[in-house]
Amino acid sequence: MNNYAVKIVPDQGASVIEAPDGLPLNWFYRQIDCSTIETVRPDGLPDGLLMVIDEMGKIKDRPINIVPSVWYGYFRHGDPIVGPVLVVREELTAEGLDLAGLNKELADEIALAVNGWNSDEEEDD
């Protein structure tokens, strides 16, 4: 079953959440508290996975989301990812590329990696 996403919230870590069939746009808006989304294909994630972010997050002065920023290449170009992020996948359909949910195993792996990275960072403080 591919009905999961990983939600990564600044200073809170990652959680696996259930995603509705078809991933309606309003679901993304509610999950990351925004009215306009942007999809980002970061180098730090495997091919086919992408991040959904608040397109207006920087204007709203949302906090930097560290792990997604690292995946995105922040240290190379200085452009951070801000606010909550959803990790989903791309799927080729008859209509073209579309957003789709993750399987539970992959979602769990991503969340574990994010939360492990965040806990390592806290131990260094």
Summary of the structure (lengths in Angstrom):
residues: 125
radius of gyration: 14.0
end to end distance: 39.0
largest distance: 49.6
contacts: 360
relative contact order: 0.23
helix: 32%
strand: 31%
